C-alpha cells in the first residue's frame, strides 16, 4: 500500500533552511528502486536518486534544518532521508501525517529489501534497471538501436557486427526485439567471464565441473589455504553451488565458481579481518585511533557550514576522536565554530547531545572528545555542567578502580565511555586542595602556522572543566627525553603536521618509543583553509595514534584512513605492530636494522575489470581505463606502478599485466588499487579505488570491489586480480 502511494506521487516540501522551502513533486518509479522528483516550474528537467543510496529515514524533527522550522511544521509531517557517503540530507515535509507515514514506511521497507538481497537478486535488479533506462519508448521491448544505445550507457564500445551477432543469439523469438527474458539472456552472453573460465579450466579435468578434490587443489595451490582446503572446498560447494545435481555429486560448476569468486570470501580483503578480531585489552597507546579534525565542519574551514550532522557522519564512519572548537556565545551559551572565520556557529549543548546519542552506534569502544577551549571561565563552567548532565554515566570522571597505573587502560576497559581531552589543573595523583582556576595557553593548536594564533595571550581555565579530564591531559611537548623522564602515561601532546613530520624524520625511533607509552595527536596545518589533508601514513609509521584528518574531505588521504580502519570490525581502533608496542629500536627510516626485519615480494597480476563506472555521463562517451597499484608505508615501501590503458571499454577490459613490489615493513603497508580514465591531453579522471592493509590481503584469484570518491560501493564494479606473496631470499 505504501509503495502504491509513493508510485502515485506526492507534493512534498523540500526544506534547506528557515528561508528556503520549496514544493517538489516526488514519486517512486516503476523499478521500485528510483525516486524521481521535479519542480512544477522545471519544464522537462528533473532529478533522481536510488533508494540504495539512502542509509536511513529519520522521522520527525531529527535534523538541524527541521528543528529550525519545528514551529512551522509539526513533527508528524516531517522526515529526513540520510544518504550514504558525504551527500547532504534531504529534509521533507508532507501535506498530511498519513502521507508522511506512507513515505517513511515505504522508503524504510525499500532500504530493508535492498540490504537483504543476495548477489543473484542484486544482479537481477541491476539488469532490470538497465532495461528500464534503455527502453526509450517504454514498450517493454528493446530493438537493436536501443541495445546499441544501452551498450554505450554501459561503458562498452562494441563492433556493430559483433553486437548484432549477440543480439540475434538472444532474440529467440526472431521478432527483431528483445523482451525481458531475452534481454537477460543477452546480458548473460555479454557478461560471460572468459577470464574466470580459463582459471576454471586449469583445474577441471572434464571442463564442466570441479570435483571436490579439484576444488581443494585450487584452494591449496592458488588461494594458499593449506590444510584448511579440503574442509573449505565442501563449505564453498554448499554455500555457492546453484545446481542441486552438482551439489549432490560434491562438485562445483562454473556458475558456482563465479559466485564464490565475486563473494566476500573471494574478495581481496580477508573477511575475517572485517570482524572484531584483534586483542582489545592492551593500553590505549598501543592502538591507532580513527580521528577527525574540525569535526563540526561539513566543508572548508573559512566559510563552511558547522553542523551536528558532521559529528553524526564522523561517528558513523567509526571516528573515535572528535574535535570541538569552543568559543563564548551569546546568553552565556558556548558555541562551536572555526574561530576568526565566516563558518556558521552551533551550540555546544547541541553538539554534546548529538555525541551522547551517536557515540556508540558504530562502535562500543571509547570516544575521545578533543576540546579546543577558547572560552571564558564562566562559559567553561557551563560547558562542564552540560557535559555532566547530558552525557551522564557515559562521561569518564575518575580513574578506573580509583587507582592511577603506570600505563593507560585499554579500549576494552573503557567500553561505552567518553573521555575528555583538555588542559587539567594538577595531575591524577594529587589529592590536595587546588585552586579553582589556572592559567595556560589558550589552545592546543596554538602553533605559529595557524592563522588564529598570531595574537594569543594566556587564558584561564576552570576547575570544574579540569576535573572532567582523566586519561587525556593536554600538555606541551618539550622533548622526548623530557617526556621519558617526567611525563605521566595520561599526559598527551598535540603536534602540527609540520612539527610531527620533522620529529618523525629526525628522531623516528624516539617517536616510536614515546608513542608506545603516551598518546600523540597530530592535526592539519592551519594554512589548509580548503580543509585538505596531509598524508597520515608518515605519522602512523612512528606510531602516532590520533592522526586527525578532515573526514569531510574526500581523496587519497581519507582512502588510506578508511583502508587502515576497515579492519577489526571498523571499530575505530587498530592494534599497532608489536615492534611499536615494546622496547624494540624500530626506525621507520632504516627498517633493515631492526632484528625482526623480513621483506616480502608482492606480485599482482591485474587480469580484468567488470562494469567500471562512467566518468562522463554523456551518452556516447566511453572510458579508457587503466589500473594503478600504489603502496603506502615506510619511505622505502612507497611505490606506484600502473597497467597500460584499454581503449573504449569500461565494461569488461582485459589487461593481464603483472606488477611487482618489495615490501620491507608489511605490518605498516597499505595497498591502494586505483582505476582511472586515461586522457592524453589532461589529467586522468578518477573512476574508483579500494585500499587494503597488506596484512589483510588474501592471496590468490580475488575480486576488488571498487569504491567511489566518497568511499561508497559502486554496484557490480570490480577488478579481477591474482595476488602472490612470497619471501624475498635475496634483496631485489
N, C-alpha and C positions, 0 to 999 in steps of 0.2 A: 504493500500500500504506500509506504513512504517513498519507495523508488518511483512509483507512478506519479506521485505529487511532484517529485523532482524532475521527472521527464516532461511533465506538463509545463513546468517552468514557473518562475515567480519573480516579482519585482522586489528586490532586496536593496536596502540602503548600504552602500559601501562607505565606511567611515574611516578617514585618515587622521582627523584631528577634530577639535571642537568646532572649527570653522569649515572643514572640508567633509561634506556629507552629500553623496550623490546617488540617485536611483540607478540601478543596473538590472537588466533582465538576465537572470541565471536559469540554466536548465541542464539536466543530465542528458548526454547524448545516448543514442541507441546502443552503443557498445557497452554501456554500463560502467565505463571507466573514465570518461572525459567530461569535464564540466565546462560548458560554453557560457560566455557572458558578453554583453554589449550594452552600450548606452543607447537610449532610444533615438539620440541625435547622431549616432556614429555612422549612419548610412550602412554600407555593407561590411565595414570593418568590425572585427570582434576579437576577443581573446579566449584562450582555452588553457586549461591545466589538467593534468592527470590526477586522479584520486590517489594513485600510487605515490605521488609527491607529497601528499598530506600525511603528517605524522599522527596528529590527534585533533579532535574537536573539543574546544573548551566551551562550556555552557555558561551563559550569563555574563556578568561583568568581570571576566577573568583576563583582561588585558588593560594596559595603561590607557589606551585610547578609549575603550568602552567605559572604563571607570570615570574618565574625564567627562563623559556625556551621560552619566548614570541618572542625573536628574531629569534629563530629556527623554531617555528611552529606558523603560523598565527592564529588569534583568531577564524576564521571561520572553522578551523579544530578541535578545542578543546572543550571538555566538561568534566564536573565533576559530578560523582554520589555521592551524600551525603547520608550516611547511618544513620539510627536511632541509638540511644544509643551511645556507646563510640567507635564504629568501625570507623577506618580511612576512608577518602575519597578514591575514585577510580578515578584517573585522566587519561583521554584517549585522544588520537589524531587519527582522522580518516584520510583516504587517500585522500578524496575529501570533499569539502563543502557540497555536496548533501548527501553523506553518513553520515556525521556528523549530518546534519539536520534530516535525517531519524531516527537515533538513539535518538536524543534529543526529537523529537516529539513523537516517538514510546514509549519510557520509560515514558515520561510525561503522555501520554494517559493511559498507563497501571496503573500508580500510581493513576490517577484520577478514573479509573474504580474500582480499589481495594478499594479506600476510599468511593465510592458511593454504594458499595454492601450493601444489607440488610443482616440480620442474616441468612436467608434461603440460599441466594446466597453464603454467606461465607462458610456455612456448605457444600453446593453442591461442591464448589471449593475444599474444604478440602478433601472430599470423592474422587473427581477426581484425586487429587494429589496422594492419597494413591493407587488408582487403577493403576496409571501410574508407581509408584515405584515398585509395587508388580508384575506387568505383565512383568515378566523377558524376555519372548520370543517375546513381543510386538505384539501379535496376536489379541489384543482387547478382550481376554477371560482369565479367571483365573481358573486353575484346583485346586483340593483340596490341592496339595502340595504347590502351590503358595499362597493359602489362609493361610495355616499353617505358612508359612514364614512371610506373612503380619501380622498375629496376634502377632508374636514376635516383628516385627518392630513397631507395635502399642502399645507395652508395656503390652501385656496380655499373660499369660501362661495358656492356656485353655486345659482342659482334651480333648484328641483326639476324644473320643467318642462323647462328647458334641459338639465339633467343627464340626464334621461330621454331627451331627443332624441339626445344624443351617444351614450348607452348603446345605443339602438336602432340607430343608424347602424353601430356597431361589432359588434353582435350579428348577424353574417351568417347564422349557423345558425338564428336565430329560436328559440333554446332558452330564452331568458329568463336566460341566464347567459353570462358571457364566459370562454372558455378562454384559454390562454396567448397564442396568436397574435392572438385577438380583443382581448385586453386591450392588446397592443402597439399595435393599430390605434386603440383608444380613447385611449391615451396620445398617439399622434401627432396625433389630431384635437384633443385637449386642448391640446397644446403648439404648435399652428400659430402661427407668428410673423407676425401681420398687420403689426406694426411694421417687420419686415425686408422683408416682401413689398412694402410701399409704396415703400421705397427701391429695391428691385429694379425695380419697375415704372417708376420715374422714368427709368431708363436702358435698359430693354429695349423695343425697338420692337415686337416681336411678343408681348410679355408672357409668353413661355415660357422664353427663354434670353437670356443676354448674349453677343453676338458678341465676338470679340477686341477689336474697335475700341470697342464699347460698354463693355466692362470697363476698357479703357485710359482712356476718358473718365471713368469713375467714379473710378479711381485718381488721375487727374490733378486733377480738379476737387474731389472730396470728400476724398480721402485725402492730397492735397497732395504727390504723389510726383514731379511734374515729369517730367524727361527719362527717369527710370527706368521710367515707367508701362508702356510697350509690352513691354519685356523681362519685367517683373514679372507682367504680365497672363498671359503664356504659362506662367510658372512656377506661378502660382496654379491655373490650369486643370489642369496636370499633377499638382499636389500634392493638390488637394481635390475635383475633379470626380468623383463616383462613377459617372456614366454614361459607358460606353465610346463610345457613339454621339455624345454631346455632345463628348467629348474629340477624337474623330476630326474633328469639324466645327470644332474650335478654339473651342468655346463653353462657357459655364457655366450650369448650371441653378440654380434656386432652392436645391436641396439643397447643391450645391457652394458657392454664395454664402454660405449659412448656415454651412457647415462652416468656410469661410475666416474669417468674422467672429467665430466663437467660438474660433478657434485662437489660439495665442500671437501670430501675425502680425496678428491683428485686435484684440489687446489694447491697453489704454490705454498700457501701457509698452512702449517700443521694445525688441523682443527683443535687438537688437544691444547695448543698454546692459546686458543681463543677463550679457554675457560680459566677460572681462577686456579692456577697450578703452581704458584711459587710460595715459598716459605714467607709468611706474613708476620713472623714472630721476632724479626730482627729489629734493632733500633731504627728509628725514623731516618737517621743519617745514612743508612745503608740502601736507600731507595732513590731512584729518580722519581720525581713527583710532577705530574702533569699540571702546568701552571699558566695562569693568564695574567696579562698586563693590561692596565686601563680597562678592566673588565666591564665597566659601565658603558663603554662606547660601542655603538653599532657601526661607526665609520671612522673617519680620520679624527685626529686629536686637536684640530683647530676649530672646525665648525660642525663636527659630527654630533649626532643625537645621543644624549645619555639616556639609558633605558634599563628598567628592570629586566626587560626581555633579554638583554645582553647577558645578564647573570644566569638566566634560565638556560640559554643556549650553551654557555660555557660549562655549566654544571652537568647538563645533559651529555656533553661531549666527554665527560669524565674528568674535567678540571678539578683538582683537589687543593689548589691555592688560587684564591681570587683576590683582587685588589680593590680597595675602596679609598678614593681621594676625598677627604672630608674638609669642608670649609664652613665658617659661620654663615648661617642663613637667617632669614627674617623670622620674627616672632619666637626667637630662641630655639629654632629648629635647625640642626646641622643639615647641610646639603652636600650632595656628591656631584662633582663635575671636574673637568680638567682646568685647573686654576689659570687665570690670566688669559683665557681664550674665549671663543664665542660658542663653545659647546653648551648644550642645554643642561639644566640642573634638575636633579631628582632628590627627593627627601631621603636622608639616611635611614629614617624609620621604614620607608618602603623597601629599601634595599635589604635591610635585615629581615623584614617579613618574608621577602622572596627567598632569601638564603635559608631561613628556617623551613620553608615549605619544600624547597627543591634540593637541599644539600645532599640528601642520601637516597634520592630516587635512582641514580645511575650506579652508585657505589656506596657501600656501607662504611668505607674507611674514612679516616678523619679529613676534615676540611680546614685549611689554614686561611684565616681572614687577615690579609696583609693590609694594615691600616697606615695610610699616608695622612698623618694628622696635621692639619693647618688651623685647627680651631682654638678659640679662647678656652680658658679653664672652665668657664661657666658652661659652654656648649659641650665640652668634653664630659662634664658630669651628666649632661643629658644623654650623650652617646652611651655612657656606661649604664645608665638606667634603662635605656632602650635595649641594649644587648642583653641585660639581665632579665628583663620582663618578657621580651619577645622570644628569645632562644631558650629560656628556662633550663632544663636539665641537659640540653644539647651542648651548652657552653661549658667548657672546662674551666673551673675556677681555682683549683688547687692541685698539687701533685697527686698522682695516683697513689693510693695506700698511705698518703700523708708523708711519704719519705722522698728525699732527693737522692737519686742514684748517680753513679759515675757515667752512665750512658742514658740516652733518650729512650722513652718507652717505644713500643712497636705499633705499627698500624693496627695489628690485631687487638692490642691492649686499649687502643683509642677509638675503636669502632663506634660510630654514631656520635662522635664528639667534634665540636667546632673549637679550634684553637686560635686565640687572638695573637697576632704578631704585631708588636708595637714597642715603644720605649717602656721601661719599667724602673720605678724607684727602688733601688736596692736589689737584692737577689732573693732566691727561693729559700736560702738557708737562714736568713736573718729574721729574728723574732722581735727585736727591739722596736720601740716606737719610732716611726719615721715621720718626716714632715709630710704635710698634705699636698705639697707641690714641689716640683723640681724643675730646673732649667736645663735645656739642652738644645741641640739643633732642631729646627722646625720639622725636618722631614728626612727620611732615609734616602730619598732620591735627590738630595741637595748636592749634586755633583756640578762642577763648573760648566759641563757641556749642556746642562739643562737650561732652557731659556728663562724658566721661572726662578732660577737660583741666583740671579745677579745681586739682588738687594736683600739677601736673607739676614735675619737677625736671630739672636737666641730667643727661644719661646718657652713658655711654661707648659707643663702637662700635669694632669690631676692625679691624685692618689686613687680615686675611685676607678679610673680607667686603668691605671697602672696595676691595680690588684687583680685585674682580669687577665693579665699576661702571665702565662705559666712557662711553657716549654719553648716559646719563641720570642725571647727578649732581644730586641734590636740593639746592637752595639756597633760602634765604629770599628773598622778594621785597621789595626796598626801594622802588624807584620805576622808572618806565620810563626816566627819564633815567639813573639809576644803571646799569641793565641795558645801555643803549645805549653807555655809556662804559666799563664794566668787565666785563660778563658774557661768558663764552665760549659758543659755539654749543651745547656739550654740557651746559650747565647749564640746569636747568629748575625751575620753581616750581609748587607746588600752591596752589590757591585754594579757599576755601569758596564755595559758591554765592552767598552774600550779598555777599562781597567782590568776586567776579568780576563780578557783575551791576552793582555800584556803579561799578567801573572801566569796564565796558562803556558805561554810561550817561554817565559824566562825561568819559571820555577815550577814546572809541571808536577814533579814528584812531590814537592812540599804541598802543593794544592790538593793532590790526590789524598795525601795523608791527613791534611786538615779536614777534608770532606768526609773522611771515614768516621769522624767523631762529632763534627758540628755541621749544621745546615748552612748552606750558602744560597743566596738568591741573586740572580742576575737579571737586569732589566734593560730594555732597549734605550738607545741614546735619545735624549730629549730633542735632538735635531731631526728625528724621524717624524716630522709633522704629518706625513701621509699615513702614519701607523703601519709602516712597512716593518719587516722583521730582519733580525740578524740570523746567521746560521747557528742553530743550537748545538750542533754536533761538537764544535770545538770545546764547548763548556761541559758537555757530557763526558768528553774524553778525559777531563780531570776530575770527574765525579761530582760536579755541581748538581745539587738535587733540584732546586727550584729555578729552572731556566724559563723565565716568564716571557711569553710571546703574545702579540696582539692576535688573539684567536679569531677576531672578526675579519682578518686579512688573509685571503686565500693565497696559495703559492707554494713554492718549493719548501720553505721553512715549516709551514704547517703540515705539508705532506710528510716530512720527516718526523714531526711531533706525533702526528696520527699514527705513523708507521711504528714508532717505538712503543706507544701506549696501546696499540691494538692487542698486544699480548697480555697475558694474565687477566683475562676476562674484562678488558677495558676498565679496570677498577681505578686507574689513575696512579697506581704505584707499580714500579718495575724494579725488582731486586738488582742491585749493581753486581758486576762480576766479583768473584771472591777476592781477586787481587786489588780491588778498590775498597775492600772492607777490612783488610787486615794490615799488617805492617810491611807487606812487600814493597820494595822500592821500584814501583812501576812508573816509568817515564814515557808518556804517550809519544814524545818526540823520538825516543830510542827504544822501541818495544823489544828489539832483539837482545837487549842487555838484561831483560827480565828472565829469571830462572825457568819460568813455566812457558817460555816462548815456543810456539809451534805455528808455522804458517800453513795455509791450505790453498789449494787451487780450486777456483770456481769456474766451471765451464758451462756456458748457457747456449744451447742451440735454439735460436729463435726460429720456429718452424712456420707458424701461420697466424693469421688474425681472423676473427669472426665478427661480423656485423659491427664494425667500428663506427663511431658516431660521425655525423656530418658536421663540418665546421661552418661552411657557408650554406645557409638554408635555401638558396636559390635552387629551383627545381633541377636545372641542368648541371649543377656543379658537383664534382666528384673528387674525393681526396686522393693524394699520392702519399700513402703512409710510409713512415719509417719507424723503427724501434730503437730507442737508446737505452742502454743499461748504465746506471750511474751507481758508483759505490761511495758511501759516506762512512767515515770512521776516523782513525788516527791519520795524520797527514800522509804517511806512506801508503795508506789504502785508498786515498782519494783518486778516483779514476772514472773515465767515461769511454764507452765505445758504442758505435751505432751500426745498424744494418744499412744497406742501400735502400732507396725508396722504390715503391712499386707504383707504376703509372696507373691512374684511373681505376683503382679498385680498393674500396674500403669495406667490401662485403666479405670476401674470402681471399685476401692477399697471401701469397706464399713466399717466404724468404729462404728458409733452410740455410741460415748463416750462423756460424758459431763464434761466440765472443768469450775470451779467456781473461781471467783476473787472478792475481795472487792476493790473498787476504792475510795480513800479518797479525791482526788482533780481531778474530772472528766475533768475540764476545761484545765488541762495541760497534761492529759494522752494520749498516743498513743498506739494503739493495733497492733501488728505485727503478722501476720499469716505466718508461715514458713513450707514448705514441704521439707523433707529430705529423702534420700535413706539410710535406716538403714544398718549399717555394723558392725558386732560384733567384727571384727578384727582390724578395724581402724576407723578414724573419719568419721562420716556420710557425704555423699555428698549433697550439696545444690541442690534443684530442682526448687524452685520458692518461691515467697513471695508476700505479699501485706500488706502495712502499712496504717492505717487509724486513724485520730484523733477520740478519744472516742466520742466527741460531734457531730461527723458527721455520727455515726453509725445508720443505720436503723434497728430497732428490727424486729424479725420475721424470716421466712424462707428466706434465702438470699444466693446468689452465690458470691463467691470471685473469681475474675478474676486474675489469677496469673501473676506475672511479673518476668522477668529474672533477673540475677545479674546486668545487665545493666539498669534495670528499664523499659525495653520494654515489650510489651504484648506477652504472649505465646499463640498463637491462640487456642481457644476452651478448654484451660486448666483451670479448675475451682475446687473449693471446694464448697460443699453444706452444709450449717450450719443453725442452729436455734438459734437465739440470743434473750435472755430475759434480760431486765434491770429493776431493782426494787430498792426501797429504803430499806436501812438496818434499821430495827427497833431496834435491839439490836446488839451491836458490836460482830462480829464473830471472 
